[in-house]
Amino acid sequence: MSRFFGLLFGRRARRRWIHLILGGALAMPYVFVGQLVVGPATNSRYVFNDLPLQLLSFAVGLPLAALTAALFPLTRPMEAGAVRSLCGVNAVLLARGPARTRAARGRAAAWFTLHLGFGGIISGMSLAVPPFAGFLTALPLLVWLGGAQLVGLPEALDQTWVLALAPVAGVAALVALAGCAAVCGSLLARWAPALLGPTPEDRLAVAEARAADLAVRNRLARELHDSVGHALSAVTLQASAARRVLDTDPEFVREALAAIEDTTRRTVGELDAVLGVLREGDAPGTAPAPTLAADLAGLLRRTRAGGLRLTATVDADPDALPPVLSREAYRIVQEGLSNALKHAGERVSVTLRVVIAEGHLEITVENPLPHARTCRPGGGHGLRGIADRARLLGGTMAAGPAEGLWRLRVRLPMTCPPTPRERP
């Protein structure tokens, strides 16, 4: 019994009833327009006082409502918002954007017509049934106080059994009204995903937006890994080297502390740039991404300050590189040196070569193999990030032991395809 009462008068049923009443309110302007058509057509001056003519005006107004919904694409998101809030339909099943295709507008028009149709009927019943049910419920008391003549009850109904059943009929009328509202609300909630749900075009647009967002997030993750990871590795080794020679080599300690300060300041700037993109999408005023042309010298200086014997050969003009290639090449060099800092050990020799050969920019990082046994191809996020960058630029990456050395070699074409962030 409680379940039956909940279906008719529970929170979900009440909210769906409100949704139907809103549909009835939206239907009123179309009913008034229908009266302007029905009145002259039937030579009647009092359409409002004639129930059949009112129903005819309602029937004339519904096609106008469908036409309105078909002409205005924003009808679908407005109706979908009302369905999400009042009908208890999962938001995943409903479209969020306006209807742009003919099929989507047609389905939205069908939904709008059903909403106004059911809403108009339930609204009319909600206005008429409760007063009538209240009168039936109070009828025995009214007759007992004033008599059938005072109430205006016909003599044929002035019977004891009629008066006894009148309250029952009143309660039954209210239950019937609640049942009709519950049935109409359930039907609309069931039909909403089919009529207001996303079309294949909508799903494709959402998938493309999600893929673009994931591409941006992946790139930002690589930027954070390369920038912050390299900085932490460099700062750790610089601090460790400075601590060991604190009493014997003050000059080296000063250089190491200056390199730590420079590394952390620059990394904070890069972190602000990435966070600015996360907050606002390439927010103005953020620091530009580092490039091979502008920042390679500083990267080499900071790396050497950590105690690494770094030999760098740059047989290429960084200023002549395309901006995208210069930026991504800097990150590749940074990650390659970061791996050497992590795995090659202190005071070992690392060789970096940046050359242009056969229309490709070649980046090679080598360090002694015995100190790099923990570094395996594809075994960490750094090498995977380098491989991703190379692949997006149309290049190749190879990492592994070669001739007694650990060698990282990246080949990037000088003419690079635009990255997802730079495509028009």
Stockholm file with secondary structure:
# STOCKHOLM 1.0

chainA/1-424         MSRFFGLLFGRRARRRWIHLILGGALAMPYVFVGQLVVGPATNSRYVFNDLPLQLLSFAVGLPLAALTAALFPLTRPMEAGAVRSLCGVNAVLLARGPARTRAARGRAAAWFTLHLGFGGIISGMSLAVPPFAGFLTALPLLVWLGGAQLVGLPEALDQTWVLALAPVAGVAALVALAGCAAVCGSLLARWAPALLGPTPEDRLAVAEARAADLAVRNRLARELHDSVGHALSAVTLQASAARRVLDTDPEFVREALAAIEDTTRRTVGELDAVLGVLREGDAPGTAPAPTLAADLAGLLRRTRAGGLRLTATVDADPDALPPVLSREAYRIVQEGLSNALKHAGERVSVTLRVVIAEGHLEITVENPLPHARTCRPGGGHGLRGIADRARLLGGTMAAGPAEGLWRLRVRLPMTCPPTPRERP
#=GR chainA/1-424 SS CHHHHHHHHSHHHHHHHHHHHHHHHHHHHHHHHHHHHHHHHHTCSCGGGCHHHHHHHHHHHHHHHHHHHHHCTTHHHHHHHHHHHHTCCCGGGSCCSCCCSHHHHHHHHHHHHHHHHHHHHHHHHHHHHHHHHHHHHHHHHHHHHHHHHHHTCCGGGCCHHHHHHHHHHHHHHHHHHHHHHHHHHHHHHHHHHHHHSCCHHHHHHHHHHHHHHHHHHHHHHHHHHHHHHHHHHHHHHHHHHHHHTTTTCHHHHHHHHHHHHHHHHHHHHHHHHHHHHHHHSSCTTCCCCCCHHHHHHHHHHHHHHTTCEEEEEEESCGGGSCHHHHHHHHHHHHHHHHHHHHHSCTTCEEEEEEEEETTEEEEEEEEEGGGCTTCCTTSSHHHHHHHHHHHHTTCEEEEEEETTEEEEEEEEESSCCCCTTTCC
#=GC SS_cons         CHHHHHHHHSHHHHHHHHHHHHHHHHHHHHHHHHHHHHHHHHTCSCGGGCHHHHHHHHHHHHHHHHHHHHHCTTHHHHHHHHHHHHTCCCGGGSCCSCCCSHHHHHHHHHHHHHHHHHHHHHHHHHHHHHHHHHHHHHHHHHHHHHHHHHHTCCGGGCCHHHHHHHHHHHHHHHHHHHHHHHHHHHHHHHHHHHHHSCCHHHHHHHHHHHHHHHHHHHHHHHHHHHHHHHHHHHHHHHHHHHHHTTTTCHHHHHHHHHHHHHHHHHHHHHHHHHHHHHHHSSCTTCCCCCCHHHHHHHHHHHHHHTTCEEEEEEESCGGGSCHHHHHHHHHHHHHHHHHHHHHSCTTCEEEEEEEEETTEEEEEEEEEGGGCTTCCTTSSHHHHHHHHHHHHTTCEEEEEEETTEEEEEEEEESSCCCCTTTCC
//
